[in-house]
Amino acid sequence: MRRAGAILTLFLVSGPVAGCGAHSPAAAPGHHHESPASVAPAAPAATPAAGFNTTDTAWLQLMIPMDERTLPLLDLGAERGHDPAVRRLAARIRKAHLAELERLREMLGRTGLPATNVHEGHDMPGMVTAADLAALRKATGPAFDRLFADRLREHLDQSAAVARSEQTAGADEGTRALAAAVERARVAQSDLLDGIR
């Protein structure tokens, strides 16, 4: 968890795009993340509206793609889960993520920063990768359910960790409150996942 919480700090030190490759050592075993040499240099950063610090904006810019890239995983779980409980859980968490994304995008809009995905093309811990989805499409039965649960667990744990970092170091009260809501949601979703494993 400490390792996951350091993601946001690393992101802030390295810059939005250049920082993506710097997270590779924190990746889960078996995941292929970009090497620092393959990452383009960071573009000049826009200035957020008053009241938002770099932790606030970094968290929003990270959480949005983390959630967006989890939606295809949840779609597969809802459609192909072997256990009906897996299908129900995936559908439930998908609905929650869609609502959460709406709030995250609205908050990012308040910062005055563009909605550009600064993590486009970069796999980071907590983000579902193309390789994850390919493996899931090949899996069937209980093996599918185990793989789905493992990938979902990684997303839930990593996003909860960065939400805690935002609550500690963020400046904007609304963004910190949203991070607290995300963390509470992840705890509840993790409990639900534990119930089907």
Contacts in CASP RR format, 6 or more apart in sequence:
PFRMAT RR
TARGET T0000
AUTHOR 0000-0000-0000
METHOD contacts of the structure
MODEL  1
MRRAGAILTLFLVSGPVAGCGAHSPAAAPGHHHESPASVAPAAPAATPAA
GFNTTDTAWLQLMIPMDERTLPLLDLGAERGHDPAVRRLAARIRKAHLAE
LERLREMLGRTGLPATNVHEGHDMPGMVTAADLAALRKATGPAFDRLFAD
RLREHLDQSAAVARSEQTAGADEGTRALAAAVERARVAQSDLLDGIR
1 157 0 8 1.000
1 161 0 8 1.000
3 26 0 8 1.000
4 26 0 8 1.000
4 125 0 8 1.000
4 126 0 8 1.000
4 157 0 8 1.000
4 158 0 8 1.000
4 160 0 8 1.000
4 161 0 8 1.000
4 162 0 8 1.000
5 161 0 8 1.000
5 162 0 8 1.000
5 164 0 8 1.000
5 165 0 8 1.000
6 26 0 8 1.000
7 23 0 8 1.000
7 26 0 8 1.000
7 62 0 8 1.000
7 124 0 8 1.000
7 125 0 8 1.000
7 158 0 8 1.000
7 161 0 8 1.000
7 162 0 8 1.000
7 165 0 8 1.000
8 55 0 8 1.000
8 58 0 8 1.000
8 59 0 8 1.000
8 62 0 8 1.000
8 162 0 8 1.000
8 165 0 8 1.000
8 166 0 8 1.000
8 169 0 8 1.000
9 165 0 8 1.000
9 169 0 8 1.000
10 19 0 8 1.000
10 22 0 8 1.000
10 23 0 8 1.000
10 26 0 8 1.000
11 19 0 8 1.000
11 20 0 8 1.000
11 23 0 8 1.000
11 58 0 8 1.000
11 62 0 8 1.000
12 54 0 8 1.000
12 55 0 8 1.000
12 58 0 8 1.000
13 19 0 8 1.000
14 22 0 8 1.000
14 42 0 8 1.000
15 42 0 8 1.000
15 45 0 8 1.000
16 42 0 8 1.000
16 45 0 8 1.000
16 58 0 8 1.000
16 61 0 8 1.000
16 118 0 8 1.000
16 119 0 8 1.000
17 39 0 8 1.000
17 40 0 8 1.000
17 41 0 8 1.000
17 42 0 8 1.000
17 43 0 8 1.000
17 118 0 8 1.000
17 119 0 8 1.000
17 122 0 8 1.000
18 36 0 8 1.000
18 39 0 8 1.000
18 40 0 8 1.000
18 41 0 8 1.000
18 42 0 8 1.000
19 39 0 8 1.000
19 42 0 8 1.000
20 34 0 8 1.000
20 39 0 8 1.000
20 119 0 8 1.000
20 121 0 8 1.000
20 122 0 8 1.000
20 124 0 8 1.000
21 33 0 8 1.000
21 34 0 8 1.000
21 35 0 8 1.000
21 36 0 8 1.000
21 38 0 8 1.000
21 39 0 8 1.000
21 122 0 8 1.000
21 124 0 8 1.000
22 36 0 8 1.000
23 33 0 8 1.000
23 124 0 8 1.000
23 125 0 8 1.000
24 33 0 8 1.000
24 34 0 8 1.000
24 35 0 8 1.000
24 36 0 8 1.000
26 125 0 8 1.000
27 33 0 8 1.000
27 123 0 8 1.000
27 124 0 8 1.000
27 125 0 8 1.000
28 125 0 8 1.000
28 154 0 8 1.000
31 123 0 8 1.000
31 125 0 8 1.000
31 129 0 8 1.000
31 131 0 8 1.000
31 132 0 8 1.000
32 123 0 8 1.000
32 129 0 8 1.000
32 131 0 8 1.000
33 122 0 8 1.000
33 123 0 8 1.000
33 124 0 8 1.000
33 125 0 8 1.000
34 121 0 8 1.000
34 122 0 8 1.000
34 123 0 8 1.000
39 122 0 8 1.000
46 112 0 8 1.000
46 113 0 8 1.000
46 114 0 8 1.000
48 54 0 8 1.000
48 56 0 8 1.000
48 57 0 8 1.000
48 111 0 8 1.000
48 112 0 8 1.000
48 113 0 8 1.000
49 110 0 8 1.000
49 111 0 8 1.000
49 112 0 8 1.000
51 171 0 8 1.000
51 172 0 8 1.000
52 110 0 8 1.000
52 111 0 8 1.000
52 171 0 8 1.000
52 172 0 8 1.000
52 175 0 8 1.000
53 169 0 8 1.000
53 170 0 8 1.000
53 171 0 8 1.000
53 172 0 8 1.000
55 165 0 8 1.000
55 166 0 8 1.000
55 169 0 8 1.000
55 170 0 8 1.000
55 171 0 8 1.000
56 111 0 8 1.000
56 166 0 8 1.000
56 170 0 8 1.000
56 171 0 8 1.000
56 172 0 8 1.000
56 175 0 8 1.000
56 176 0 8 1.000
57 108 0 8 1.000
57 111 0 8 1.000
57 113 0 8 1.000
59 162 0 8 1.000
59 163 0 8 1.000
59 165 0 8 1.000
59 166 0 8 1.000
59 170 0 8 1.000
59 175 0 8 1.000
59 179 0 8 1.000
60 104 0 8 1.000
60 107 0 8 1.000
60 108 0 8 1.000
60 111 0 8 1.000
60 175 0 8 1.000
61 108 0 8 1.000
61 113 0 8 1.000
61 117 0 8 1.000
61 118 0 8 1.000
61 119 0 8 1.000
62 119 0 8 1.000
62 124 0 8 1.000
62 162 0 8 1.000
63 104 0 8 1.000
63 159 0 8 1.000
63 162 0 8 1.000
63 163 0 8 1.000
63 182 0 8 1.000
64 101 0 8 1.000
64 104 0 8 1.000
64 105 0 8 1.000
64 108 0 8 1.000
64 117 0 8 1.000
65 117 0 8 1.000
65 119 0 8 1.000
65 120 0 8 1.000
65 127 0 8 1.000
66 124 0 8 1.000
66 126 0 8 1.000
66 127 0 8 1.000
66 155 0 8 1.000
66 158 0 8 1.000
66 159 0 8 1.000
66 162 0 8 1.000
67 97 0 8 1.000
67 100 0 8 1.000
67 101 0 8 1.000
67 104 0 8 1.000
67 159 0 8 1.000
68 101 0 8 1.000
68 117 0 8 1.000
69 127 0 8 1.000
69 128 0 8 1.000
69 129 0 8 1.000
70 97 0 8 1.000
70 127 0 8 1.000
70 128 0 8 1.000
70 152 0 8 1.000
70 155 0 8 1.000
71 94 0 8 1.000
71 97 0 8 1.000
71 98 0 8 1.000
72 128 0 8 1.000
72 133 0 8 1.000
73 90 0 8 1.000
73 128 0 8 1.000
73 132 0 8 1.000
73 133 0 8 1.000
73 136 0 8 1.000
73 148 0 8 1.000
73 151 0 8 1.000
73 152 0 8 1.000
73 155 0 8 1.000
74 90 0 8 1.000
74 91 0 8 1.000
74 93 0 8 1.000
74 94 0 8 1.000
74 97 0 8 1.000
74 152 0 8 1.000
75 90 0 8 1.000
75 94 0 8 1.000
76 90 0 8 1.000
76 133 0 8 1.000
76 136 0 8 1.000
76 137 0 8 1.000
76 148 0 8 1.000
77 86 0 8 1.000
77 87 0 8 1.000
77 90 0 8 1.000
77 136 0 8 1.000
77 144 0 8 1.000
77 148 0 8 1.000
78 87 0 8 1.000
78 90 0 8 1.000
78 91 0 8 1.000
78 94 0 8 1.000
79 87 0 8 1.000
80 87 0 8 1.000
80 136 0 8 1.000
80 140 0 8 1.000
80 144 0 8 1.000
81 87 0 8 1.000
81 90 0 8 1.000
81 141 0 8 1.000
81 144 0 8 1.000
81 145 0 8 1.000
81 148 0 8 1.000
82 140 0 8 1.000
82 141 0 8 1.000
82 142 0 8 1.000
82 144 0 8 1.000
82 145 0 8 1.000
83 142 0 8 1.000
83 145 0 8 1.000
83 196 0 8 1.000
85 195 0 8 1.000
85 196 0 8 1.000
86 145 0 8 1.000
86 148 0 8 1.000
86 149 0 8 1.000
86 196 0 8 1.000
89 192 0 8 1.000
89 193 0 8 1.000
89 196 0 8 1.000
90 148 0 8 1.000
90 152 0 8 1.000
92 192 0 8 1.000
93 152 0 8 1.000
93 189 0 8 1.000
93 192 0 8 1.000
96 185 0 8 1.000
96 189 0 8 1.000
100 182 0 8 1.000
100 185 0 8 1.000
103 178 0 8 1.000
103 181 0 8 1.000
104 178 0 8 1.000
105 115 0 8 1.000
107 174 0 8 1.000
107 175 0 8 1.000
107 178 0 8 1.000
108 115 0 8 1.000
109 115 0 8 1.000
119 127 0 8 1.000
123 129 0 8 1.000
125 154 0 8 1.000
125 158 0 8 1.000
126 154 0 8 1.000
126 155 0 8 1.000
126 157 0 8 1.000
126 158 0 8 1.000
126 159 0 8 1.000
127 155 0 8 1.000
128 151 0 8 1.000
128 155 0 8 1.000
132 151 0 8 1.000
135 147 0 8 1.000
136 144 0 8 1.000
136 147 0 8 1.000
136 148 0 8 1.000
136 151 0 8 1.000
139 147 0 8 1.000
145 196 0 8 1.000
149 193 0 8 1.000
149 196 0 8 1.000
149 197 0 8 1.000
152 193 0 8 1.000
153 190 0 8 1.000
153 193 0 8 1.000
156 186 0 8 1.000
156 189 0 8 1.000
156 190 0 8 1.000
156 193 0 8 1.000
157 186 0 8 1.000
157 190 0 8 1.000
159 182 0 8 1.000
159 186 0 8 1.000
160 182 0 8 1.000
160 183 0 8 1.000
160 186 0 8 1.000
160 187 0 8 1.000
160 190 0 8 1.000
163 179 0 8 1.000
163 180 0 8 1.000
163 182 0 8 1.000
163 183 0 8 1.000
163 186 0 8 1.000
164 179 0 8 1.000
164 183 0 8 1.000
166 175 0 8 1.000
166 176 0 8 1.000
166 179 0 8 1.000
167 176 0 8 1.000
167 179 0 8 1.000
167 180 0 8 1.000
167 183 0 8 1.000
170 176 0 8 1.000
170 179 0 8 1.000
END
